[in-house]
């Protein structure tokens, strides 16, 4: 059965019996140490680490005795220590790509219309010294930030950037706008048919506007140049440092393509990997996985683990490509009505992949945002006979726009949803233009799911939204949009419940609840040290919490200077 992880208000003091010690010890003490072990917040006075694992968590007197006089002393000086954050879902490899392009999210001037977008791209081209003929990828383009909510077009990009191959990636990660040079390089013409599960918008004359979403993006992706091994390693190190800066000791690559997997498995990458990285090979790789039985799932090779097979059933609600049982008020990405989205892959196609993966004992991870896509996931799991008692733990990533009846189905099957409460801040105002209040208020229904006994997690979908775990924590507690509108006050979490969704919940989802996510004897010595205690910090200050130090298996991998 899926276990319910409930928070509470009381702070308890807990001691854990320690195993025999061997090797050099380190003693952590002098602050608030929250173990995340149990349904209510519990603290200990000290933790002893030895050989990368927690040897003891309890009173300081006993910790000092067990650690011995030669132990390395870590005085927290009043800071707060927690288990290292466990990333429930992000895109590590995509973040590496962002590092090599132009990020509108860090533009010097806010991008609020087409003119400021073009200005930001020009500034980025000059700063990065891109030459004529170069491939350039622009990230974090968001049409919802524009007053007219109109996508920029191929013609506008051609006029501004005729000498480079330019693609502008939508903030959802599910679409892009390309100029003519990029389309030509990818072999895409006005006569190219729209692939099933894709979106390619056209003007009144039938000419492509440059807007490409979902499966149609594969046509462009195949043409993009691959970075060198040296370039990949530089980006790899930079992205890993970014995760540790935010207290993550475990990251996820949530849709791993073959080139990325081969790089992650390379000796150079494994040598540089200092935190745990869980990769989810994408469904298009399934035949390759079958042909390479030496590639093992569910076990670590150094710090790399393949957890299961990831598939995508629909698109993005903010991009209006997620699949619903109701229509979008604003219509399709090109304004066509009626439109309720569409599947990215057919239910039959997903069913075949899920059946084959399950037969090989592989865990199922599936992206589903709209309620129609969630229905398809549920029907697929039911067709495979998966039940909670089987402990298969299928993970439905995002599960954004659920209906209440679907929660009961998750409990029956044993689904653990990876929710995305950042939507209530970044995108809820956009969602309210398309759907009724009661639909938007049930985005990421954390409390309803917990009440049904589900173990839930929370994630950033980085780089779709920022990686900062305290924004995730705040959004799960406040559920307040950028204009101040609250979406589903009854689904708000307490601070402890929100921390569970960043530690114990995601650890459970990848079968690592007895390895990480808690401060308990025998588990990995993965810690994050904070300047403030989240359990005692007012809601309006949660986002200001900073990471002081990140420790992976007893070794500091980030320390604030």
N, C-alpha and C positions, 0 to 999 in steps of 0.2 A: 504494500500500500504506500502511496505517497504520503509523507509525513507532513503534518502541519507545523510550521515554525512561527510561533506567536511571540510578540514582544510584550513588555509590561513596563510599569512605571518604577517599580522598586529596584534598588541597587543592592545586590547581595555580595557577600564576600565568599570566595570559593578557594579551596586548596585541592590540588590534584596530587595523588601519590606519584612519586618519581621512580623511574627505573634506575638500575645501577649506572653510575657515571663512568665514562672513560674518555681520555683525551682532554684537551684544553677547554675550559668552560668560559662563558661570558654571562655576566649578571646584569639584568635590566631592572631598574627600580627607580623610586623617587618621583613617580608621577601617577597619573590615573591609567591603569592598565585594564582595558575592557576586553574580556575573553571572547565574546560572541558565542559562548558555549551554553546553549540553553534557550528556553523560551522567554526568559526575563534577563535584563542586563545584569551581568555579574562582573565583579572586579577582583583582581588579586594585587598584592603589594609588590610582587617580584616574579620574574621569569628567568630561568636558567637555560641557556642554549649550549649545546655541545654537539660537535660533528654535524652541524646543519639542522639539527632537530631540537625541539623543545624537550628538555629533560625534566623540568619542574615548573609548575605555576602555582603559587600560593603565598605563604607568609614570607616576609623578608628574612626573618631569623632563620627559618629552615632553608631558604634559598641560599643564604650566605654559607651555611654549614655544608650544604651539598656541593656548592660551587667550589669551595676551598679558597684559601687566601691568595692563590695565584690567579684567580679568575680575572678576566678583563672586565673592568667596571664601567657600566653605562648608566650614568645618573641622568634621568630624564629631566630633572630640574623643573618639575611641575608640568611638563608636557603630557600629552595623552598618547598611549600606544594601543594599536589595534592589530588584528591580523592584516597582512597585506591585502589590498583590494584584488578581487578576482574579476576580470573582465568577462562579462556574460556574452557580449557580442560587439565586435568592431571589425574593421577591415585593415589589418596590419599592412598587407601588401598594397592596398590602395593608398594608404598614408605614405608609403614609400614613393608612390607615383606623384602624389601631391608635392612632395619635397622637390621634385624635379620640374615642376610647372609654375604657373602663376596662380596664387591663392587670393581670390577676391575678398575672402574673409579677413585678410590682413592688409587690405588696401589702405593707403594713407588717407584717402578721402572716401567716405561711405558711398557705396554703389546703390543709387536710388532711381536711376533711369538709364536709358540706353546710352546717352551721352557720357555719363560718368563711368559706365561699364567700359566703353571704348577708351576713355581717358586712362582708366586703371590698367587696362591691357597694354596700352602704349607705354605707360610708365614701367610696367613689368618687363616688357620686351627690351626696353633700354637698360634697365637694371641688370637683367640677365644676359645682355649682349647677344640676343638671338640674331642670327644672320638670315638674309633672304633665302627662302627655300626650306627653312627649318620647320619641323613639326613642333607645335606649341599647344599644350593643354592648359586651359584655364579652368580653375576649380571654384566651387561654391557659388555658381550663378543661381540666382533666385528671382524668377519673374514676379513672385508675390510681393517683392519689395518695390516694384514699379507702380506708379499711380494708375497707369492704364492696364496693368496686369497682362501685358502683351509680350510674347516671346520676341527676342531679337531675331532677325531673319538672316538667311544666307546672303541676301543682297546687301544688307547693311554691313555685315562682316566683310564682304568682298570690297565694298567701297573704302572701308577703313584699313583693311589688311589684305591687299591683293597679292603680296609677295611671299606670304608664308602659308603653311598648311595649319589651319587653326580649328580647334574644337573647344567648345565652351561647355563644360560639364555641369548639368543641373545639380543643385544642392542635394537632391534625393539620391544621386548616384545611379538613377534609372534612365537617364536620358542625356542628350546633348544637342547643341546646335553647331553645325559645321559650315565652314565656308566652302566655296566651289573648289578650291585647290585641294582641300582635305577630301572632299567627296570624290574628286577625280582620282586622287592617289589610292583611294579605297575601291575604285572601280564601280562607284555608285553613280548612276545616271538617272535622268527623269524617267527612263523606261524600266528601271529596276523595280520589280514587284515588292510589295511590302510582305515580309515573311510572316508566317502565322505566329501569333503571339507578340508581334511588333507593331510599332506605330511610326509612320512616316507621313508627315503632313505635306499637302500640296496646295498651290494657289489655284485660282479659278481656271488658269490655262493648263493645269496638270503638272506644273513645274514644282520640283521639290523646294520647300522653304528652308531646308537645312535642319529642321527639327526631327530628331530620331530618338525613339524611346524603346525600351525593353529589348526584345530579341533582335530587333533591327540594329541595335548597337553592335552586335557581333560582326556585322559587315564592316564596321569601322575598326573595331578592336583588332581584327586580323591584319589590318594594314599598318598599325602603329609600330614604329621601330622599337626594338627591345634595347634596354640599357646594357652597358657592358657589365661584367662581373664586378669590376672596380667601382663603377657608379652605383650598382646595387648595394655593395657593402657599405659605402658611405651613407646612403639613404637608410639602410638597415640599422646602422649604429645610431643615426640621428633619431629615428622613430623609436627605437628601444629606449634611448635616453628620455624621450618625451613621455613614454609610459611610466618610467620610474619616477620622473618628476612629479607625477600625480599619484604616486603611491601604489602603482600596480606591480605585483610580483608575478602576475599571470595575465597574458594577453591572448586574444583570439584573432585568427584570420578567418573571417566568416564566410568566405566563398573562394577557396583556394583554387587557382588555375594551375595547369601543369608547369608552366615556366617558373611560377612562384614556388611550387612545391619542390621542384628540382633545385632551386636556389636554397630554400630552407634546409634541404637535406645535404647541401654541399659541405665539405669539410670547413671551408672558410666561415660560412654562416654559423655552423654549429660551434665553432671555436669562439665566435663573437657573442653568442647568445648567452645572456646572463640571467634572464628570467624565463619562466615557462611560457611556451608558445603553443597553443592548441590550434591546429589547422583543420578546417572542414573542407576536404576535397569536393569540388563542385560536381554536380550530377553528370556534366558533359565528360568528366574524367572517369566515369565508372568503368568503361571498357578497359582503360589503362590500368585501373586498380585491379581488375580481375586478371589481367595479363601479367601482373607483377605481385605474386603472392608473398614475395619477400618483404613487401611494404606492409608492416603490421599496424593494426589499429588498437587503440585503447592502452598502449604502453608507451613509456617515454624512451626516446633515443636521445640521450643527453637531456636537453631541456625542450625537445620537440616531441609533440604527441599528435597523432591523427585520431580525432575523436569519432567521426562518423561521416556520413554522406549528406551533403547539403543540396537542396533543390529549391527552386523559386516558383511559387504558384501564381503570384500576381505582382503588381508593381507598387507604386508609391501613392498614398492618398494625396499628399501635397502636390504631386505632379499630375494627379487625376488619372492614374493608370492602375490603381488598386481595384480589385474586383469585388463589387458589392451586389446585394440583392435589390438595391434601390438606386435611383439615378442621381448623378451629380447635378446640382442646380446650375452650375456653370458649364456643363457639358464636357466634351472631350478636350484634350489639349489644344485642338484647333477650333473649339467652340461648337462642334457638331452636337446636336441633341436629337433624341435622347441618348444618354450614354451612362452606363453603370460600370465601365471598365471591362476588362476581359482577362482570361487566364494567360499567363506567360507560357505555361506548358499545359497541355490537356490533362485532364484527370486520369485518362487511360495511360498516358505517357508516364506520369508520375507514379501511378500504381505499379507499372512494370518495374520501374527503378526501385521503388520502395520494397517490392516483393523480393527482388533479387538481392538487395542489400540486407534485408531482414534474414533471408535464407543463409547469408554468410555471417550472421551474428553482428552486423554493423548497426550502430545507433543511427536513428533518423533525425535529421535537422531539416526543417522546412520553413521557408519564408512565406508568411501569409498575413496580409494586412486587412483586407476587406472581409466582411462576414461571409461572402460567397466563397472566397478562397479558403477560409477557415472551415466552412462546410465540406469543401472538397478534401481537405486534410483529414477531417474526422471520418468521412466515408472511406477514405483509403485505409486509415488505421483499423477501422471496423472490418473492412474486407480482409485484412490480414489477421484478424482475430486477436489483436493486441488488447490486453486488459491490464488494469493497474497492478494486479497481483503478479504479472509476469516480470515486473521491474525492468521493462525495456526503456523507459524514460524518453520517449520521443519528445523533442523540443520544437515547439512552434514559435519561431522567431518573430517578434513584434506583436502578433496577436492583437493588433491595435483596436480594430472596430468589432469587438465581439458582441454577440447578443447574450443575454443571461442564460438561455438554454444551452449555449455552447460550453459554458463553464461546467455544467453537470456532465456533459459528454467528455470533457477533459478529465474530470475526476474518475469517470468510469474506465477510461482508456489508460490513465496514468500519464497524461501529458503534463509536462512542466513548462509553462509559458515563460518566454524571455520577453518581458515587457519593456516599454520605451516611453517613460513618463516625460522625457524632454519634449515630446510632442505637445503636451499641455501648455508649454511655454512658447516654443518656437513656431508651432504650426496650427494651434487651435483656432486662432483668429481666421486663418485661411479655411480650415475645416468648417467653421460656422457659416461660411458663404455657400457651402454645398449641402450641409446636412442639418437636420433639426437638432435642437438643444439636447434632447434626451440621448441622441446618438453620440454626439461629441462628449457629453458628460460621462460616457461609459468607456472612453479611451483608457486603455491599460487599467482594467478594473482590478486593482491590487487587493483591496479589502474583500470584495466579493469572492475572489479566487482563494484568498487565504481562508475565508469562512467555509469554503467547500473542501478544504484540506489540501490545496495545491501548494507545492513549493514553487515560489516565483523568484525571478531575478529581474534586475533592471540594467539597462545598458545605454550607451551613447550612440551606437551605430557609427562611431567615428570613422572617417571624417565627415559624415553627414551632419552631426552636431559635435560640439567640442568634447574632449575627452575628460574634462574636469569632473571627478566623482561627486564633488560637493554641489555642482549644478544638478546632477542626477538626484542626489539626496534631497536637495531643496525642492526640485520639481515634484518628487514623489510626496512630499509633505505639504506643499502649497497648491500645486495644480493650478497655477495662475498664469495667464497668457501675457504677452508683451503689452497688451492694452489693459491689463488688470482684471480680465474676466476669469472667474474660477470655473473649471470644468470638473464637475463631480466631486463636491466637497466630501461626500460620504465615502469616497474612495481614497482619501488622504491617509498616509501612513504616519505613524510616530517616527521619531528619529531612530529608535532602535530597529523598528521594522524596516525602515529605509536602509539601514546599515546591513541588515540581514540580506537584503536584495543585492548588495554589493560584495558579500563575502560568502556566507553559508549557502545561500540560494544558488548562485552560479557554480560553486564547488559541487553541490549535489547534482547539478545538471550534467556534469561531465564525469560523474562517478568518482569524485575526489573528496567527498565529505569527510573521509577518514585520513586525509592527507594534508588538507589546507582549509583555510576559511575560519579557523578557530585557534585560540591560544590554549593548547592542551598538551600534556605530556605525550610524546610519541609522534606528534604532527610536525610538519616542516617549520623551521624557525623563519617564517616569512612575516615581517613586521612593517607597519607604517607608523611613523611618529608625527603627531599633529600639534600645531600651536594652540589649539583649543579643543575642548571636549565637545563633540557633536551632541551628546545627550544633555549638556547643560548650556548650549548656545541658543540664543533666541532665533526664531525662524528667519527673521530678516537679516541675520548675520551668518547663516550657514554657508552661504556662497563665499564668504571672506576667509574661511578656514584654509590654512596653508599646510602643505607637507614639509616637515623639517628633515625627515630622513626616511629612506626606504631600504629595507634589509631583506635580502633573499638568501635563505638557508644560512643565516648567521653572518653573511657578508654584506656590507653596505654597498648598495648600487646607486644610491643618490643621497646627497647631503646638501642642504641649503647652505650656500656660502655666506 
